[in-house]
Amino acid sequence: MPLIIYLFYKVYEFTRLSYDGILEDLSSSRSIGFILIFTILGLIHMKVGVNEILEDYVHDGFYRKLFQTLIFAFFLFILIFVCLSLLLILLS
């Protein structure tokens, strides 16, 4: 919950900054750490929720394993996308 409150605060703060100010703020190690922690916790939360749904509604072992593999690939894609986005922010 504290991370969500901090996120709302940062979004509100960004409305008052220029584009260069936002890039400068996002380039700080504190912001990058916050984004990574928020992303990882969000992905874990989503994965647990989706696995619960799969356990409840998908009874065939083959399809359950297939869906779990696809969901893992999707989550990995999101994590890679976030890390590459942060890298681009750092390099700009």
C-alpha positions as CSV (number, residue, x, y, z in Angstrom):
1,M,0.0,0.0,0.0
2,P,2.8,2.5,0.7
3,L,4.1,2.0,-2.8
4,I,0.8,2.8,-4.3
5,I,0.5,6.0,-2.3
6,Y,4.0,7.0,-3.3
7,L,3.1,6.3,-7.0
8,F,0.1,8.6,-6.8
9,Y,2.3,11.3,-5.2
10,K,4.9,10.9,-8.0
11,V,2.3,11.1,-10.8
12,Y,0.9,14.2,-9.2
13,E,4.4,15.7,-8.9
14,F,5.1,14.9,-12.6
15,T,2.2,17.1,-13.6
16,R,4.1,20.1,-12.3
17,L,7.4,19.2,-14.0
18,S,8.7,19.8,-17.5
19,Y,9.6,16.8,-19.7
20,D,13.3,17.3,-18.9
21,G,12.4,17.5,-15.2
22,I,10.5,14.2,-15.4
23,L,13.5,12.5,-17.2
24,E,15.9,13.8,-14.6
25,D,13.7,12.6,-11.7
26,L,13.2,9.2,-13.3
27,S,17.0,8.9,-13.9
28,S,17.6,8.9,-10.1
29,S,18.5,5.6,-8.5
30,R,15.6,5.9,-6.0
31,S,13.1,6.2,-8.9
32,I,14.6,3.3,-10.8
33,G,14.6,1.1,-7.7
34,F,11.0,2.1,-7.0
35,I,9.9,1.2,-10.5
36,L,11.7,-2.1,-10.4
37,I,10.2,-3.1,-7.0
38,F,6.7,-2.0,-8.0
39,T,7.0,-4.0,-11.3
40,I,8.3,-7.1,-9.6
41,L,5.7,-7.0,-6.8
42,G,3.0,-6.4,-9.4
43,L,4.1,-9.3,-11.6
44,I,4.2,-11.6,-8.6
45,H,0.7,-10.5,-7.5
46,M,-0.6,-11.1,-11.1
47,K,1.1,-14.4,-11.4
48,V,-0.4,-15.7,-8.1
49,G,-3.9,-14.5,-9.2
50,V,-3.7,-16.0,-12.6
51,N,-2.4,-19.3,-11.2
52,E,-5.4,-19.4,-8.8
53,I,-7.7,-18.9,-11.8
54,L,-6.0,-21.7,-13.7
55,E,-6.2,-24.1,-10.8
56,D,-10.0,-23.4,-10.5
57,Y,-11.0,-23.5,-14.1
58,V,-8.4,-25.5,-16.2
59,H,-8.5,-29.1,-15.2
60,D,-6.5,-30.7,-18.1
61,G,-2.8,-30.9,-17.2
62,F,-1.6,-30.2,-20.7
63,Y,-3.6,-27.0,-21.1
64,R,-2.7,-25.9,-17.6
65,K,1.0,-26.3,-18.3
66,L,0.6,-24.6,-21.7
67,F,-1.1,-21.6,-20.1
68,Q,1.4,-21.4,-17.3
69,T,4.2,-21.3,-19.8
70,L,2.5,-18.6,-21.9
71,I,1.8,-16.6,-18.8
72,F,5.4,-16.9,-17.6
73,A,6.6,-15.8,-21.1
74,F,4.2,-12.8,-20.9
75,F,5.5,-11.8,-17.4
76,L,9.1,-12.2,-18.5
77,F,8.3,-10.0,-21.6
78,I,6.9,-7.3,-19.3
79,L,9.9,-7.4,-17.0
80,I,12.3,-7.2,-19.9
81,F,10.3,-4.3,-21.4
82,V,10.4,-2.4,-18.1
83,C,14.2,-3.0,-17.7
84,L,14.9,-1.8,-21.2
85,S,12.7,1.3,-20.8
86,L,14.7,2.1,-17.6
87,L,17.9,1.6,-19.5
88,L,16.8,4.0,-22.2
89,I,15.9,6.6,-19.6
90,L,19.3,6.2,-18.0
91,L,21.1,6.6,-21.3
92,S,19.2,9.7,-22.4
